[in-house]
């Protein structure tokens, strides 16, 4: 059966005889694995559509549980991402995070559009790329139904004053409930984030990525938010250390 879908290449691996296995995030069918003999080398329309950070249309042949990419064409190439090392690493991290978040063959159109928006904004952004990465992560977790509770204390429901953020409890906690969290609990799951940091996270959730076009976080605040989201995604989504994560650790 022949099918087609818009999509984004998440990852590809070379196999034998010039073939490769491709992990495709398709708009219609979600994350699927497909074989292909199309190489990203060359200047043909199909080759260009197999390159990283490209939004394309892919024609596939499905045989029982197997997919094969027969042809491809570019709908939008975010080629400028590949011209900047920092942008490239940020985009690679987001692709890897998205891959872990997706369920095989389960459509995720909302996340698909978010990823397209992220590529477009990252390509044009001139600095503070990590701000966009953190916003994407948080919004992606919200789409997956696992976003932290940020509007009120996760233990009692009070809105203020905020004392910190508990990864295990799944959101912010107030000063009154701070004593309810055992002192021997893993400290890496507790963050003493102030109201300013929490408001930034709330802004990420409540506004489209495009609203961050001219917003860049202070380095220390960005580092704290990165650690919070990393810990939260590992605890609640099982997304541990990613290969591309070492880039951020070196900064």
C-alpha positions as CSV (number, residue, x, y, z in Angstrom):
1,X,0.0,0.0,0.0
2,X,1.3,3.4,-1.0
3,X,0.9,6.3,1.5
4,X,2.3,9.8,1.9
5,X,2.8,12.2,4.7
6,X,4.5,15.4,5.6
7,X,7.4,14.7,8.0
8,X,10.7,15.5,9.6
9,X,13.7,13.1,9.7
10,X,14.6,12.4,13.3
11,X,17.5,10.1,12.7
12,X,19.0,7.8,10.1
13,X,21.5,5.0,10.2
14,X,23.4,3.5,7.3
15,X,23.0,-0.2,6.7
16,X,24.3,-2.4,3.9
17,X,24.5,-1.9,0.2
18,X,23.9,1.8,0.4
19,X,20.6,1.5,2.2
20,X,19.7,3.2,5.5
21,X,17.1,3.0,8.2
22,X,15.2,6.2,8.8
23,X,13.3,7.3,11.9
24,X,10.6,9.7,10.5
25,X,8.3,11.9,12.5
26,X,5.3,11.9,10.1
27,X,2.4,14.2,10.6
28,X,-0.2,11.5,9.7
29,X,1.3,8.4,11.3
30,X,3.6,9.7,14.1
31,X,7.1,8.2,14.6
32,X,7.8,5.4,12.2
33,X,10.9,3.4,11.2
34,X,11.4,3.1,7.4
35,X,14.0,1.7,5.1
36,X,15.3,3.8,2.2
37,X,17.9,3.8,-0.6
38,X,17.8,7.6,-0.8
39,X,21.0,9.3,0.3
40,X,21.1,12.8,1.7
41,X,24.1,13.4,-0.5
42,X,23.5,15.1,-3.9
43,X,21.3,17.9,-5.1
44,X,18.2,16.0,-6.1
45,X,14.8,16.9,-4.5
46,X,14.7,13.5,-2.7
47,X,18.3,13.9,-1.4
48,X,17.7,17.4,0.0
49,X,14.6,16.1,1.8
50,X,16.6,13.5,3.7
51,X,18.9,16.0,5.3
52,X,18.6,17.2,8.9
53,X,16.2,20.0,9.9
54,X,14.1,19.7,6.8
55,X,10.4,19.7,6.6
56,X,9.4,17.4,3.7
57,X,6.8,15.3,2.1
58,X,7.5,11.6,1.9
59,X,6.0,8.8,-0.2
60,X,6.1,5.5,1.5
61,X,5.2,1.9,0.7
62,X,3.8,0.0,3.7
63,X,4.0,-3.8,3.7
64,X,2.4,-5.2,6.8
65,X,4.5,-3.7,9.6
66,X,7.3,-2.4,7.5
67,X,7.7,1.0,5.8
68,X,9.9,2.0,2.9
69,X,10.5,5.6,1.7
70,X,10.2,5.6,-2.1
71,X,10.5,9.3,-2.8
72,X,10.7,12.6,-1.0
73,X,10.6,16.4,-1.6
74,X,11.4,19.5,0.4
75,X,8.6,21.7,1.7
76,X,10.8,23.9,3.8
77,X,14.6,23.6,4.5
78,X,15.9,25.2,7.7
79,X,19.4,25.0,6.3
80,X,20.7,28.0,8.3
81,X,20.5,25.9,11.5
82,X,23.4,23.8,10.1
83,X,25.5,26.8,9.5
84,X,25.9,27.6,13.2
85,X,27.3,25.1,15.6
86,X,25.3,26.3,18.6
87,X,22.1,26.2,16.7
88,X,22.9,22.8,15.2
89,X,23.5,21.3,18.7
90,X,20.3,22.9,20.1
91,X,18.2,21.6,17.2
92,X,19.9,18.1,17.6
93,X,19.0,18.1,21.3
94,X,15.4,19.0,20.5
95,X,15.1,16.3,17.9
96,X,16.5,13.7,20.3
97,X,14.2,14.8,23.1
98,X,11.2,14.7,20.7
99,X,12.2,11.2,19.5
100,X,12.1,10.0,23.1
101,X,8.8,11.7,23.8
102,X,7.0,10.2,20.8
103,X,5.2,6.8,20.9
104,X,5.8,4.6,17.9
105,X,3.0,5.0,15.2
106,X,0.9,7.3,17.3
107,X,0.1,10.6,15.5
108,X,1.1,13.8,17.4
109,X,0.0,16.6,15.1
110,X,0.2,19.3,17.8
111,X,3.8,18.3,18.6
112,X,4.6,18.1,15.0
113,X,3.6,21.8,14.4
114,X,5.4,22.9,17.5
115,X,8.6,21.3,16.1
116,X,8.2,23.1,12.8
117,X,7.6,26.4,14.7
118,X,10.8,25.8,16.8
119,X,12.9,25.2,13.7
120,X,11.6,28.4,12.1
121,X,12.3,30.5,15.1
122,X,15.7,29.0,15.9
123,X,16.9,29.5,12.3
124,X,16.2,33.3,12.5
125,X,17.3,33.7,16.2
126,X,20.7,35.5,16.8
127,X,21.4,34.6,20.4
128,X,20.2,32.9,23.6
129,X,19.1,29.8,21.7
130,X,18.6,27.8,24.9
131,X,15.7,30.0,25.9
132,X,13.8,28.6,22.9
133,X,14.9,25.0,23.7
134,X,13.6,25.2,27.3
135,X,10.3,26.7,26.1
136,X,9.9,23.9,23.5
137,X,10.6,21.2,26.1
138,X,8.0,22.5,28.5
139,X,5.4,23.0,25.8
140,X,6.1,19.5,24.5
141,X,5.6,18.0,28.0
142,X,2.3,19.9,28.2
143,X,1.2,18.3,24.9
144,X,2.2,14.9,26.2
145,X,0.0,15.6,29.3
146,X,2.9,15.7,31.8
147,X,3.6,19.4,32.4
148,X,4.3,20.4,36.0
149,X,1.8,22.3,38.1
150,X,2.9,25.9,38.2
151,X,-0.2,27.9,39.1
152,X,-0.6,26.7,42.7
153,X,1.0,24.5,45.4
154,X,0.9,20.9,44.3
155,X,0.3,19.8,47.9
156,X,-2.3,22.2,49.2
157,X,-3.5,24.4,46.3
158,X,-2.3,27.7,47.8
159,X,-1.1,30.2,45.2
160,X,1.5,31.9,47.3
161,X,4.0,32.4,48.7
162,X,6.0,29.9,46.6
163,X,9.0,28.2,48.3
164,X,10.3,26.0,45.5
165,X,9.7,23.3,42.9
166,X,9.4,19.5,43.7
167,X,10.1,17.2,40.8
168,X,8.6,14.2,42.5
169,X,5.4,15.9,43.6
170,X,5.1,17.4,40.1
171,X,5.1,21.1,40.6
172,X,5.6,24.1,42.9
173,X,5.1,24.0,46.7
174,X,4.4,26.8,49.1
175,X,6.3,27.8,52.3
176,X,3.7,26.1,54.5
177,X,4.1,22.8,52.7
178,X,7.9,22.9,52.6
179,X,8.0,21.1,55.9
180,X,5.8,18.3,54.5
181,X,8.6,17.2,52.2
182,X,10.9,14.8,54.0
183,X,14.4,16.2,54.7
184,X,16.0,13.0,53.5
185,X,14.4,13.1,50.1
186,X,16.7,13.2,47.2
187,X,17.8,16.8,47.1
188,X,18.3,16.6,43.3
189,X,14.5,16.5,43.0
190,X,14.0,19.7,45.0
191,X,14.7,23.2,43.5
192,X,14.4,26.4,45.5
193,X,13.2,28.4,42.6
194,X,11.8,31.9,43.3
195,X,8.6,33.3,41.9
196,X,10.5,35.0,39.1
197,X,11.7,31.6,37.7
198,X,8.3,30.1,38.1
199,X,6.7,33.0,36.3
200,X,9.1,32.4,33.4
201,X,8.0,28.8,33.2
202,X,4.3,29.8,33.3
203,X,5.0,32.3,30.5
204,X,6.5,29.5,28.4
205,X,3.4,27.4,28.9
206,X,0.8,30.2,28.3
207,X,2.3,31.8,25.2
208,X,3.3,30.6,21.8
209,X,6.9,30.1,20.9
210,X,6.7,33.1,18.6
211,X,6.3,35.4,21.7
212,X,9.9,34.5,22.7
213,X,11.4,36.0,19.5
214,X,13.1,38.8,21.4
215,X,13.3,37.2,24.9
216,X,16.6,35.7,26.2
217,X,17.1,34.4,29.7
218,X,20.0,35.3,32.1
219,X,22.6,32.6,32.0
220,X,22.1,31.6,35.7
221,X,18.3,31.4,35.4
222,X,18.7,29.5,32.1
223,X,21.0,27.0,33.8
224,X,18.5,26.4,36.7
225,X,15.6,26.0,34.4
226,X,17.6,23.5,32.2
227,X,18.4,21.4,35.3
228,X,14.7,21.5,36.5
229,X,13.4,20.4,33.2
230,X,16.1,17.7,32.8
231,X,15.3,16.3,36.2
232,X,11.5,16.5,35.6
233,X,11.6,14.8,32.2
234,X,13.8,12.0,33.6
235,X,11.6,11.4,36.6
236,X,8.2,11.6,34.9
237,X,8.9,10.6,31.3
238,X,11.9,8.3,31.7
239,X,14.0,10.6,29.4
240,X,17.5,10.4,30.8
241,X,20.7,11.8,29.6
242,X,20.7,12.5,25.8
243,X,23.8,12.2,23.6
244,X,23.5,15.9,22.5
245,X,23.1,17.0,26.1
246,X,26.9,17.2,26.7
247,X,26.9,20.4,24.6
248,X,25.0,22.2,27.3
249,X,27.1,20.7,30.1
250,X,30.3,22.2,28.5
251,X,28.9,25.8,28.5
